[in-house]
Amino acid sequence: MPAPTVEVPPTAAGLDLQRTRRTLRLGRAGVWVCLMAGPAAFALALAQPATTVVAQGAPAPAHTSSAAAAPADPSGYVAEFVDAWLRSDANAPDSAPALRAMQFAPDVALPEPASGAKAPQKVTAVRSVHRTRGRWSVTVAAQYADSVRYFAVPATVSASGDAVTVTGTPALMAAPAAAKALPTAYKVDVPNGPLTDTVGDFLTAYLTGSGKVDRYLAPQTSLTAVIPVAADKVDIEVVAAREEAAATERVPADGTQAHVRADATAHTTSGRWPLSYELNLAARGGRWEIAELTSGGGEAK
């Protein structure tokens, strides 16, 4: 009695091989048919794209590249250390300020303040420089009732930015030197007239709340008055401009621009305060309008 025949289902690889062989047989048959049909049909067969069976593998994993994170600036932690260090005493290593300072700088010596020495009112980081490989130099200002002291402090930050160590004793530094002021861009003196009137009325509304600020603004310009009210009265001392058009007695043609700096005095219940504002004005309909308030942005030329 013959042994029974067991049919084994074809695998995926076997199916691909069968499809490939079937494709090749059909291709050969097509070529022979074209040869029998003539040269034109043979050329047409050659022009048709070949069919290729490709076994698809698993998709390659996507590689994502992230930009290198900016190094963590330790300025705040260093300021906290200096505040604790200035309040600590080597003779009281268990005090709260000493423990706080040693948490940041376990190898840094503590000071020995004299009896009655004043502690700083406030310590603020004013400058930080990243050296290399997590090493920083941070300058802090310690403000006392009658003076300001500057300290430069070295620190190291971990790659993750979650660990900071002060690596050296603070260095007492001189105050920064005053940089030489650049020549002013506002060289045109603006006499009393339409432009100074607009500037004065605008700053009065802006600082005292007397009148609405919107009435002095150019279209598409949005500014709100200072809240709470900052002054009772505003006097315009000097107005200087970058353009000669600002000094004319009559308002120039629509669209004329003027960049000005106005020095003013604000009168308050606590005294008189000199203030300076940079503004851009535009002429429209026979009057000057405030197009932009740029104080603090510098004198761009």
Backbone as CSV, one residue per row, in Angstrom:
resi,resn,N_x,N_y,N_z,CA_x,CA_y,CA_z,C_x,C_y,C_z
1,MET,0.865,-1.206,0.000,0.000,0.000,0.000,0.883,1.231,0.000
2,PRO,0.737,2.133,-0.949,1.626,3.313,-1.009,1.405,4.254,0.166
3,ALA,2.506,4.893,0.569,2.429,5.846,1.711,1.599,7.059,1.316
4,PRO,0.791,7.526,2.251,-0.037,8.719,1.938,0.832,9.945,1.660
5,THR,0.362,10.782,0.777,1.092,12.018,0.420,0.631,13.171,1.303
6,VAL,1.588,13.827,1.928,1.272,14.969,2.813,1.631,16.253,2.100
7,GLU,0.670,17.112,1.912,0.916,18.404,1.233,1.368,19.438,2.256
8,VAL,2.534,19.985,1.998,3.081,21.018,2.882,2.782,22.392,2.288
9,PRO,2.092,23.230,3.010,1.787,24.571,2.455,3.052,25.342,2.139
10,PRO,3.079,26.048,1.051,4.286,26.797,0.673,4.559,27.922,1.662
11,THR,5.834,28.151,1.867,6.246,29.268,2.743,6.216,30.569,1.965
12,ALA,6.434,31.697,2.697,6.459,33.014,2.031,7.589,33.088,1.032
13,ALA,8.766,32.481,1.418,9.908,32.507,0.488,9.595,31.692,-0.753
14,GLY,8.895,30.522,-0.538,8.544,29.701,-1.693,7.600,30.409,-2.626
15,LEU,6.634,31.129,-2.060,5.700,31.884,-2.900,6.424,32.942,-3.710
16,ASP,7.379,33.645,-3.101,8.140,34.660,-3.835,8.917,34.016,-4.969
17,LEU,9.514,32.819,-4.721,10.284,32.154,-5.766,9.374,31.726,-6.915
18,GLN,8.168,31.218,-6.565,7.230,30.827,-7.615,6.809,32.023,-8.455
19,ARG,6.554,33.168,-7.783,6.159,34.373,-8.542,7.279,34.810,-9.472
20,THR,8.529,34.709,-8.991,9.674,35.133,-9.818,9.803,34.257,-11.052
21,ARG,9.688,32.923,-10.843,9.802,32.023,-11.992,8.680,32.256,-12.988
22,ARG,7.433,32.462,-12.474,6.300,32.711,-13.356,6.502,33.995,-14.160
23,THR,7.078,35.034,-13.505,7.337,36.295,-14.210,8.352,36.107,-15.318
24,LEU,9.421,35.314,-15.027,10.453,35.099,-16.040,9.888,34.322,-17.228
25,ARG,9.017,33.291,-16.937,8.423,32.525,-18.034,7.544,33.415,-18.916
26,LEU,6.740,34.262,-18.259,5.879,35.152,-19.035,6.700,36.126,-19.864
27,GLY,7.847,36.591,-19.298,8.693,37.522,-20.038,9.275,36.889,-21.275
28,ARG,9.755,35.607,-21.119,10.332,34.916,-22.293,9.266,34.692,-23.360
29,ALA,8.079,34.288,-22.908,7.000,34.062,-23.880,6.658,35.329,-24.632
30,GLY,6.671,36.475,-23.919,6.359,37.733,-24.578,7.378,38.092,-25.631
31,VAL,8.661,37.812,-25.318,9.711,38.127,-26.296,9.543,37.303,-27.558
32,TRP,9.270,35.964,-27.407,9.084,35.121,-28.586,7.885,35.566,-29.397
33,VAL,6.813,35.938,-28.739,5.642,36.422,-29.484,5.994,37.666,-30.278
34,CYS,6.783,38.596,-29.640,7.159,39.830,-30.339,8.049,39.543,-31.535
35,LEU,8.969,38.552,-31.390,9.844,38.226,-32.514,9.046,37.683,-33.682
36,MET,8.029,36.877,-33.357,7.188,36.341,-34.422,6.313,37.410,-35.036
37,ALA,5.961,38.426,-34.264,5.079,39.467,-34.786,5.819,40.465,-35.644
38,GLY,7.159,40.617,-35.426,7.901,41.536,-36.253,8.765,42.483,-35.443
39,PRO,9.675,43.218,-36.087,10.614,44.115,-35.381,9.915,45.198,-34.590
40,ALA,8.815,45.732,-35.103,8.153,46.849,-34.396,7.635,46.385,-33.053
41,ALA,7.028,45.210,-32.999,6.508,44.699,-31.726,7.636,44.380,-30.774
42,PHE,8.789,43.848,-31.319,9.938,43.564,-30.463,10.481,44.824,-29.806
43,ALA,10.560,45.911,-30.554,11.033,47.191,-29.995,10.081,47.694,-28.923
44,LEU,8.760,47.489,-29.153,7.782,47.919,-28.157,7.945,47.136,-26.866
45,ALA,8.240,45.832,-26.977,8.433,45.014,-25.780,9.643,45.476,-24.992
46,LEU,10.729,45.851,-25.686,11.923,46.324,-24.989,11.669,47.633,-24.265
47,ALA,10.744,48.440,-24.803,10.484,49.758,-24.197,9.684,49.649,-22.917
48,GLN,8.982,48.497,-22.671,8.160,48.365,-21.475,9.051,48.144,-20.263
49,PRO,8.728,48.742,-19.104,9.552,48.559,-17.904,9.469,47.141,-17.394
50,ALA,10.607,46.635,-16.922,10.659,45.273,-16.410,10.030,45.210,-15.037
51,THR,9.393,44.059,-14.757,8.776,43.862,-13.452,9.713,43.063,-12.581
52,THR,10.064,43.567,-11.424,11.006,42.901,-10.523,10.336,42.671,-9.192
53,VAL,10.433,41.471,-8.679,9.881,41.142,-7.380,10.967,41.330,-6.340
54,VAL,10.745,42.202,-5.386,11.728,42.509,-4.352,11.167,42.109,-3.007
55,ALA,11.902,41.327,-2.274,11.477,40.946,-0.920,11.729,42.115,0.008
56,GLN,10.684,42.596,0.655,10.782,43.760,1.531,11.174,43.340,2.930
57,GLY,12.220,43.987,3.451,12.645,43.723,4.815,11.974,44.692,5.779
58,ALA,12.338,44.582,7.019,11.789,45.484,8.044,12.285,46.893,7.800
59,PRO,11.427,47.915,7.978,11.863,49.302,7.751,12.990,49.691,8.693
60,ALA,13.948,50.458,8.150,15.081,50.894,8.971,14.603,51.857,10.037
61,PRO,15.146,51.784,11.219,14.713,52.707,12.280,15.059,54.142,11.924
62,ALA,14.123,55.041,12.236,14.355,56.465,11.944,15.356,57.024,12.919
63,HIS,16.310,57.777,12.393,17.324,58.405,13.229,16.951,59.871,13.421
64,THR,16.751,60.269,14.628,16.408,61.660,14.937,17.614,62.342,15.548
65,SER,17.915,63.497,15.023,19.036,64.272,15.551,18.493,65.527,16.199
66,SER,18.843,65.742,17.425,18.396,66.931,18.145,19.556,67.888,18.305
67,ALA,19.237,69.160,18.187,20.281,70.171,18.338,20.831,70.125,19.752
68,ALA,22.110,70.391,19.860,22.749,70.378,21.179,22.097,71.420,22.076
69,ALA,21.727,70.968,23.269,21.066,71.875,24.204,22.043,72.936,24.680
70,ALA,21.518,74.140,24.885,22.356,75.225,25.386,22.813,74.889,26.794
71,PRO,24.064,75.202,27.143,24.548,74.888,28.491,23.748,75.627,29.554
72,ALA,23.495,74.947,30.656,22.704,75.538,31.738,23.516,76.611,32.444
73,ASP,22.960,77.808,32.539,23.620,78.937,33.179,23.414,78.837,34.697
74,PRO,24.500,78.752,35.484,24.363,78.577,36.934,24.269,79.884,37.710
75,SER,23.999,80.997,37.054,24.050,82.306,37.714,23.188,82.364,38.969
76,GLY,21.963,81.860,38.884,21.071,81.929,40.030,21.602,81.158,41.221
77,TYR,22.144,79.962,40.973,22.688,79.160,42.062,23.928,79.815,42.676
78,VAL,24.766,80.391,41.824,25.972,81.043,42.327,25.610,82.249,43.186
79,ALA,24.601,83.013,42.774,24.153,84.149,43.583,23.640,83.670,44.940
80,GLU,22.923,82.552,44.928,22.429,81.997,46.191,23.596,81.573,47.085
81,PHE,24.634,80.973,46.471,25.807,80.580,47.247,26.490,81.788,47.872
82,VAL,26.720,82.842,47.087,27.419,84.018,47.608,26.614,84.664,48.738
83,ASP,25.299,84.709,48.599,24.472,85.265,49.663,24.672,84.465,50.959
84,ALA,24.651,83.129,50.854,24.854,82.296,52.040,26.282,82.418,52.562
85,TRP,27.256,82.475,51.656,28.670,82.566,52.043,28.948,83.861,52.819
86,LEU,28.362,84.982,52.357,28.585,86.260,53.044,27.891,86.307,54.406
87,ARG,26.886,85.487,54.606,26.172,85.453,55.893,26.714,84.377,56.837
88,SER,27.620,83.550,56.352,28.111,82.429,57.154,29.305,82.844,58.005
89,ASP,29.696,81.934,58.902,30.817,82.182,59.817,31.547,80.852,59.998
90,ALA,32.858,80.875,59.752,33.645,79.655,59.908,33.593,79.126,61.330
91,ASN,33.324,80.000,62.293,33.235,79.578,63.686,31.876,78.969,64.031
92,ALA,30.943,79.011,63.073,29.617,78.409,63.281,29.267,77.579,62.055
93,PRO,30.007,76.478,61.838,29.807,75.694,60.604,28.464,74.995,60.535
94,ASP,27.758,74.917,61.665,26.457,74.252,61.661,25.296,75.221,61.475
95,SER,25.594,76.497,61.271,24.525,77.478,61.070,23.878,77.255,59.704
96,ALA,22.672,77.754,59.550,21.948,77.573,58.285,22.686,78.183,57.096
97,PRO,23.215,79.422,57.204,23.956,79.966,56.052,25.187,79.147,55.709
98,ALA,25.917,78.673,56.717,27.124,77.889,56.445,26.779,76.576,55.761
99,LEU,25.764,75.889,56.248,25.355,74.634,55.628,24.891,74.849,54.200
100,ARG,24.187,75.961,53.972,23.714,76.261,52.616,24.884,76.550,51.691
101,ALA,25.889,77.288,52.180,27.056,77.588,51.356,27.857,76.327,51.055
102,MET,28.034,75.456,52.052,28.825,74.237,51.843,28.103,73.235,50.965
103,GLN,26.792,73.367,50.854,26.058,72.504,49.937,26.499,72.747,48.497
104,PHE,26.773,74.018,48.157,27.238,74.364,46.813,28.752,74.214,46.684
105,ALA,29.490,74.449,47.767,30.954,74.490,47.696,31.556,73.801,48.915
106,PRO,31.590,72.470,48.935,32.086,71.761,50.119,33.557,71.992,50.412
107,ASP,34.335,72.410,49.410,35.774,72.593,49.609,36.192,74.053,49.727
108,VAL,35.246,74.957,49.815,35.558,76.390,49.879,35.550,76.860,51.337
109,ALA,36.559,77.639,51.697,36.654,78.139,53.068,35.577,79.177,53.343
110,LEU,35.087,79.201,54.559,34.074,80.172,54.968,34.742,81.401,55.573
111,PRO,34.122,82.568,55.487,34.699,83.788,56.070,34.553,83.796,57.592
112,GLU,35.228,84.758,58.216,35.108,84.974,59.659,34.759,86.443,59.894
113,PRO,33.484,86.798,59.782,33.093,88.198,59.927,33.276,88.699,61.363
114,ALA,33.585,89.992,61.468,33.725,90.607,62.786,32.365,90.747,63.443
115,SER,32.376,90.920,64.726,31.133,91.079,65.459,30.404,92.329,64.970
116,GLY,29.139,92.184,64.659,28.347,93.319,64.198,28.458,93.607,62.713
117,ALA,29.172,92.754,61.974,29.306,92.981,60.526,27.945,92.890,59.854
118,LYS,27.710,93.765,58.892,26.436,93.822,58.195,26.379,92.772,57.072
119,ALA,25.251,92.141,56.955,25.025,91.209,55.850,24.505,91.972,54.645
120,PRO,24.682,91.457,53.445,24.175,92.167,52.256,22.665,92.198,52.256
121,GLN,22.126,93.261,51.694,20.678,93.358,51.551,20.172,92.505,50.404
122,LYS,21.009,92.365,49.375,20.593,91.619,48.184,21.825,91.204,47.405
123,VAL,21.795,90.008,46.830,22.884,89.516,45.980,22.287,89.154,44.624
124,THR,22.856,89.721,43.566,22.302,89.536,42.214,23.407,89.150,41.251
125,ALA,23.164,88.157,40.428,24.106,87.806,39.361,24.023,88.861,38.262
126,VAL,25.169,89.408,37.869,25.176,90.479,36.869,25.893,90.081,35.585
127,ARG,26.671,88.989,35.619,27.406,88.583,34.414,27.805,87.119,34.544
128,SER,27.693,86.370,33.443,28.134,84.981,33.434,28.843,84.688,32.122
129,VAL,29.943,83.944,32.215,30.732,83.594,31.036,30.957,82.089,31.040
130,HIS,30.568,81.437,29.953,30.785,79.997,29.820,32.180,79.779,29.262
131,ARG,33.042,79.137,30.045,34.421,78.899,29.603,34.467,77.710,28.642
132,THR,34.410,76.511,29.181,34.416,75.302,28.361,34.084,74.108,29.224
133,ARG,33.458,73.093,28.625,33.165,71.830,29.300,32.486,72.029,30.652
134,GLY,31.464,72.849,30.676,30.687,73.026,31.891,31.276,73.970,32.908
135,ARG,32.381,74.610,32.588,33.002,75.550,33.529,32.538,76.977,33.245
136,TRP,32.159,77.665,34.300,31.623,79.017,34.195,32.358,79.958,35.143
137,SER,32.283,81.243,34.794,32.701,82.313,35.705,31.513,83.259,35.849
138,VAL,31.034,83.405,37.078,29.846,84.216,37.337,30.225,85.386,38.232
139,THR,29.819,86.589,37.836,30.044,87.787,38.648,28.734,88.193,39.288
140,VAL,28.771,88.401,40.605,27.577,88.799,41.342,27.830,90.132,42.027
141,ALA,26.746,90.870,42.266,26.807,92.142,42.984,26.122,91.969,44.330
142,ALA,26.862,92.243,45.401,26.297,92.194,46.750,25.991,93.631,47.174
143,GLN,24.725,93.922,47.359,24.300,95.291,47.671,24.146,95.463,49.182
144,TYR,24.910,96.412,49.713,24.823,96.795,51.115,24.112,98.142,51.217
145,ALA,23.870,98.593,52.432,23.153,99.860,52.616,23.928,101.028,52.034
146,ASP,25.253,100.974,52.079,26.056,102.121,51.639,27.039,101.805,50.524
147,SER,27.001,100.596,49.968,27.971,100.235,48.931,27.516,99.000,48.173
148,VAL,28.268,98.703,47.123,28.046,97.491,46.327,29.394,96.807,46.152
149,ARG,29.441,95.515,46.411,30.651,94.731,46.234,30.423,93.705,45.116
150,TYR,31.462,93.511,44.282,31.379,92.563,43.177,32.302,91.375,43.441
151,PHE,31.784,90.169,43.207,32.552,88.947,43.403,32.490,88.104,42.134
152,ALA,33.661,87.602,41.717,33.727,86.657,40.599,33.880,85.259,41.187
153,VAL,33.047,84.323,40.707,32.980,82.993,41.303,33.087,81.934,40.209
154,PRO,34.030,80.976,40.353,34.094,79.873,39.380,33.113,78.775,39.762
155,ALA,32.506,78.156,38.758,31.539,77.091,39.014,31.577,76.085,37.879
156,THR,31.169,74.867,38.198,31.079,73.790,37.214,29.659,73.257,37.215
157,VAL,29.114,73.021,36.016,27.757,72.509,35.856,27.829,71.155,35.167
158,SER,27.033,70.199,35.641,26.997,68.879,35.025,26.403,68.971,33.624
159,ALA,26.643,67.932,32.825,26.143,67.922,31.447,24.631,68.027,31.399
160,SER,23.956,67.429,32.375,22.493,67.486,32.410,21.971,68.801,32.965
161,GLY,22.841,69.591,33.606,22.433,70.880,34.148,21.755,70.810,35.494
162,ASP,21.690,69.622,36.098,20.986,69.504,37.375,21.933,69.453,38.572
163,ALA,23.225,69.660,38.353,24.191,69.679,39.455,25.152,70.846,39.259
164,VAL,25.329,71.647,40.300,26.210,72.814,40.250,27.164,72.757,41.435
165,THR,28.442,73.010,41.178,29.441,73.048,42.243,30.288,74.307,42.085
166,VAL,30.395,75.073,43.159,31.306,76.214,43.182,32.690,75.661,43.469
167,THR,33.639,75.932,42.594,34.945,75.279,42.646,36.048,76.141,43.225
168,GLY,35.750,77.357,43.649,36.787,78.209,44.210,36.196,79.288,45.088
169,THR,37.017,79.851,45.938,36.582,80.926,46.819,36.244,82.165,45.992
170,PRO,35.184,82.890,46.331,34.853,84.110,45.590,36.011,85.108,45.581
171,ALA,36.180,85.785,44.460,37.226,86.811,44.309,36.570,88.181,44.318
172,LEU,36.989,89.042,45.253,36.452,90.403,45.320,37.016,91.206,44.158
173,MET,36.138,91.826,43.369,36.540,92.526,42.154,36.164,93.995,42.215
174,ALA,36.845,94.799,41.405,36.491,96.221,41.275,35.213,96.347,40.469
175,ALA,34.526,97.449,40.658,33.318,97.719,39.882,33.681,97.851,38.406
176,PRO,32.785,97.487,37.504,33.094,97.607,36.076,33.317,99.055,35.673
177,ALA,34.253,99.249,34.755,34.536,100.600,34.275,33.415,101.081,33.372
178,ALA,33.235,102.381,33.327,32.198,102.959,32.471,32.670,102.949,31.017
179,ALA,31.842,102.400,30.141,32.172,102.380,28.720,31.991,103.773,28.121
180,LYS,32.792,104.084,27.127,32.696,105.376,26.468,31.406,105.437,25.657
181,ALA,30.640,106.496,25.886,29.365,106.633,25.179,29.597,106.925,23.702
182,LEU,28.786,106.328,22.852,28.873,106.590,21.417,28.233,107.939,21.087
183,PRO,28.652,108.563,20.013,28.023,109.835,19.621,26.522,109.648,19.407
184,THR,25.748,110.615,19.855,24.304,110.511,19.725,23.863,110.630,18.273
185,ALA,22.805,109.907,17.951,22.226,110.000,16.610,21.226,111.143,16.513
186,TYR,20.840,111.715,17.665,19.845,112.799,17.694,20.594,114.136,17.741
187,LYS,20.895,114.676,16.574,21.723,115.877,16.475,20.953,117.121,16.073
188,VAL,19.668,117.005,15.789,18.852,118.142,15.347,18.036,118.653,16.525
189,ASP,18.253,119.887,16.919,17.461,120.493,17.992,16.062,120.811,17.462
190,VAL,15.044,120.407,18.194,13.659,120.633,17.780,13.078,121.755,18.637
191,PRO,12.738,122.898,18.024,12.182,124.016,18.809,10.727,123.745,19.195
192,ASN,10.193,124.598,20.026,8.775,124.479,20.382,7.924,124.593,19.129
193,GLY,6.942,123.733,19.014,6.095,123.738,17.822,5.201,122.517,17.820
194,PRO,4.650,122.162,16.657,3.699,121.054,16.576,4.255,119.729,17.088
195,LEU,5.512,119.436,16.771,6.064,118.148,17.172,6.257,118.080,18.690
196,THR,6.854,119.119,19.287,7.058,119.107,20.736,5.725,119.125,21.480
197,ASP,4.719,119.787,20.894,3.398,119.784,21.524,2.816,118.366,21.564
198,THR,2.945,117.649,20.447,2.437,116.274,20.407,3.168,115.389,21.408
199,VAL,4.494,115.530,21.464,5.282,114.717,22.392,4.887,115.023,23.835
200,GLY,4.746,116.321,24.159,4.380,116.702,25.520,2.999,116.227,25.909
201,ASP,2.027,116.372,25.008,0.660,115.936,25.310,0.593,114.415,25.460
202,PHE,1.331,113.709,24.595,1.327,112.251,24.686,1.940,111.771,25.998
203,LEU,3.110,112.298,26.378,3.757,111.851,27.609,2.943,112.229,28.843
204,THR,2.234,113.346,28.780,1.365,113.723,29.901,0.245,112.701,30.069
205,ALA,-0.402,112.339,28.947,-1.459,111.331,29.021,-0.888,109.972,29.405
206,TYR,0.306,109.667,28.930,0.926,108.372,29.161,1.308,108.169,30.629
207,LEU,1.788,109.234,31.289,2.297,109.109,32.651,1.317,109.564,33.729
208,THR,0.440,110.511,33.401,-0.452,111.051,34.429,-1.877,110.533,34.318
209,GLY,-2.225,109.923,33.180,-3.595,109.475,32.988,-4.544,110.598,32.657
210,SER,-4.018,111.789,32.402,-4.848,112.932,32.050,-5.089,112.929,30.541
211,GLY,-6.287,112.559,30.124,-6.576,112.443,28.700,-6.303,111.039,28.206
212,LYS,-6.769,110.768,26.988,-6.616,109.443,26.410,-5.374,109.385,25.532
213,VAL,-4.617,108.309,25.683,-3.395,108.133,24.901,-3.717,107.941,23.426
214,ASP,-4.835,107.272,23.125,-5.156,106.911,21.739,-5.239,108.116,20.809
215,ARG,-5.645,109.247,21.314,-5.840,110.407,20.442,-4.533,110.918,19.838
216,TYR,-3.409,110.510,20.387,-2.114,110.979,19.884,-1.391,109.922,19.047
217,LEU,-2.015,108.776,18.819,-1.357,107.668,18.138,-1.702,107.603,16.654
218,ALA,-0.735,107.142,15.877,-0.958,106.906,14.450,-1.801,105.640,14.282
219,PRO,-2.478,105.497,13.143,-3.239,104.266,12.899,-2.335,103.040,13.010
220,GLN,-2.880,101.942,13.479,-2.181,100.675,13.670,-1.183,100.703,14.824
221,THR,-1.169,101.788,15.592,-0.286,101.856,16.761,-1.118,101.675,18.025
222,SER,-0.637,100.842,18.931,-1.369,100.558,20.162,-0.453,100.726,21.363
223,LEU,-0.814,101.656,22.245,-0.078,101.890,23.489,-1.086,102.168,24.589
224,THR,-0.776,101.743,25.801,-1.643,102.011,26.943,-0.894,102.851,27.965
225,ALA,-1.636,103.626,28.726,-1.036,104.495,29.735,-0.429,103.675,30.860
226,VAL,0.535,104.272,31.555,1.168,103.618,32.697,0.161,103.519,33.835
227,ILE,-0.008,102.307,34.368,-0.947,102.064,35.470,-0.197,101.348,36.594
228,PRO,-0.308,101.849,37.855,-1.049,103.046,38.266,-0.356,104.319,37.789
229,VAL,-1.069,105.421,37.912,-0.550,106.712,37.446,0.820,106.971,38.051
230,ALA,1.769,107.376,37.205,3.150,107.526,37.656,3.534,108.951,38.021
231,ALA,2.785,109.947,37.574,3.175,111.334,37.818,1.936,112.217,37.899
232,ASP,2.127,113.375,38.514,1.066,114.368,38.574,1.201,115.400,37.453
233,LYS,2.436,115.566,36.976,2.709,116.571,35.952,3.967,116.162,35.204
234,VAL,4.025,116.515,33.912,5.186,116.199,33.084,5.631,117.455,32.351
235,ASP,6.899,117.790,32.461,7.488,118.919,31.735,8.463,118.385,30.692
236,ILE,8.367,118.892,29.464,9.308,118.530,28.407,10.485,119.498,28.466
237,GLU,11.673,118.978,28.656,12.867,119.816,28.776,13.533,120.044,27.420
238,VAL,13.888,118.956,26.733,14.605,119.049,25.454,14.086,117.966,24.523
239,VAL,13.910,118.334,23.243,13.569,117.355,22.206,14.609,117.463,21.104
240,ALA,15.218,116.343,20.739,16.200,116.299,19.656,15.776,115.221,18.671
241,ALA,16.143,115.418,17.388,15.689,114.500,16.344,16.846,114.053,15.472
242,ARG,16.581,113.014,14.684,17.568,112.548,13.721,17.342,113.178,12.347
243,GLU,16.124,113.655,12.071,15.801,114.224,10.761,15.524,115.716,10.869
244,GLU,15.931,116.466,9.856,15.692,117.909,9.823,14.204,118.226,9.747
245,ALA,13.403,117.324,9.183,11.971,117.579,9.031,11.290,117.794,10.372
246,ALA,11.875,117.252,11.442,11.260,117.403,12.759,11.357,118.832,13.279
247,ALA,12.271,119.630,12.736,12.501,120.980,13.247,11.749,122.048,12.474
248,THR,10.966,121.648,11.477,10.237,122.643,10.691,9.060,123.206,11.489
249,GLU,8.693,124.464,11.178,7.593,125.110,11.905,6.249,124.522,11.519
250,ARG,6.126,124.065,10.264,4.870,123.459,9.807,5.030,121.950,9.702
251,VAL,3.910,121.262,9.864,3.928,119.804,9.735,4.161,119.458,8.268
252,PRO,5.130,118.618,7.967,5.424,118.273,6.567,4.367,117.358,5.955
253,ALA,4.647,116.895,4.750,3.691,116.065,3.999,3.408,114.756,4.725
254,ASP,2.232,114.220,4.439,1.839,112.946,5.046,2.894,111.880,4.770
255,GLY,3.142,111.061,5.795,4.105,109.969,5.652,5.510,110.321,6.066
256,THR,5.785,111.619,6.316,7.122,112.012,6.762,7.389,111.425,8.148
257,GLN,8.573,110.821,8.317,8.941,110.180,9.578,9.909,111.062,10.365
258,ALA,9.829,110.973,11.682,10.758,111.688,12.551,11.059,110.815,13.761
259,HIS,12.349,110.585,14.016,12.798,109.836,15.186,13.353,110.843,16.190
260,VAL,12.782,110.858,17.380,13.164,111.894,18.342,13.472,111.275,19.697
261,ARG,14.236,112.041,20.479,14.449,111.706,21.889,13.985,112.891,22.707
262,ALA,13.109,112.619,23.674,12.552,113.686,24.505,13.014,113.500,25.947
263,ASP,13.655,114.527,26.505,14.027,114.528,27.912,12.929,115.247,28.686
264,ALA,12.384,114.577,29.688,11.240,115.113,30.422,11.502,115.039,31.920
265,THR,10.709,115.769,32.680,10.737,115.716,34.142,9.344,115.351,34.629
266,ALA,9.270,114.278,35.406,7.992,113.850,35.967,7.911,114.323,37.416
267,HIS,6.844,115.038,37.742,6.632,115.538,39.106,5.700,114.570,39.829
268,THR,6.150,114.026,40.949,5.343,113.086,41.728,5.330,113.529,43.181
269,THR,4.541,112.848,43.985,4.492,113.157,45.419,5.812,112.813,46.106
270,SER,6.628,111.957,45.462,7.910,111.577,46.059,9.088,112.348,45.480
271,GLY,8.820,113.335,44.610,9.916,114.154,44.089,9.825,114.381,42.592
272,ARG,10.933,114.870,42.043,11.047,115.134,40.610,11.987,114.110,40.004
273,TRP,11.574,113.519,38.879,12.328,112.425,38.286,12.626,112.710,36.814
274,PRO,13.912,112.803,36.457,14.263,113.002,35.045,14.053,111.708,34.259
275,LEU,13.397,111.815,33.123,13.104,110.665,32.280,13.468,110.979,30.835
276,SER,13.756,109.950,30.055,14.092,110.145,28.647,13.362,109.112,27.810
277,TYR,12.776,109.563,26.698,11.988,108.684,25.828,12.439,108.830,24.381
278,GLU,12.512,107.678,23.706,12.753,107.672,22.263,11.441,107.317,21.571
279,LEU,11.060,108.149,20.602,9.782,107.955,19.920,9.959,108.128,18.419
280,ASN,9.129,107.427,17.669,9.022,107.636,16.227,7.680,108.289,15.950
281,LEU,7.702,109.378,15.174,6.482,110.094,14.837,6.276,110.085,13.331
282,ALA,5.024,110.211,12.921,4.683,110.262,11.502,3.703,111.406,11.279
283,ALA,3.886,112.119,10.172,2.988,113.226,9.828,1.774,112.677,9.084
284,ARG,0.587,113.203,9.467,-0.645,112.778,8.791,-1.720,113.824,9.028
285,GLY,-2.311,114.310,7.928,-3.421,115.245,8.038,-3.074,116.541,8.745
286,GLY,-1.846,117.031,8.562,-1.457,118.308,9.151,-1.076,118.240,10.618
287,ARG,-0.815,117.034,11.142,-0.364,116.931,12.531,0.597,115.744,12.682
288,TRP,1.379,115.813,13.757,2.292,114.727,14.080,1.568,113.704,14.951
289,GLU,1.853,112.396,14.710,1.268,111.328,15.511,2.368,110.384,15.995
290,ILE,2.151,109.804,17.159,3.114,108.869,17.721,2.945,107.526,17.009
291,ALA,3.994,107.097,16.300,3.946,105.821,15.586,4.582,104.687,16.376
292,GLU,5.515,105.023,17.287,6.196,103.976,18.043,6.917,104.575,19.236
293,LEU,6.919,103.843,20.338,7.677,104.212,21.536,8.816,103.208,21.642
294,THR,10.043,103.684,21.468,11.195,102.766,21.356,12.198,102.936,22.484
295,SER,11.841,103.550,23.577,12.789,103.761,24.672,13.363,102.440,25.130
296,GLY,14.696,102.461,25.366,15.375,101.254,25.792,15.944,100.462,24.643
297,GLY,15.625,100.812,23.409,16.112,100.070,22.263,17.422,100.592,21.707
298,GLY,17.964,101.669,22.272,19.207,102.226,21.784,18.989,103.196,20.653
299,GLU,20.088,103.802,20.212,20.009,104.814,19.156,20.434,104.189,17.830
300,ALA,19.561,103.418,17.252,19.876,102.778,15.964,19.996,103.835,14.877
301,LYS,21.025,103.723,14.057,21.222,104.708,12.994,20.716,104.168,11.675
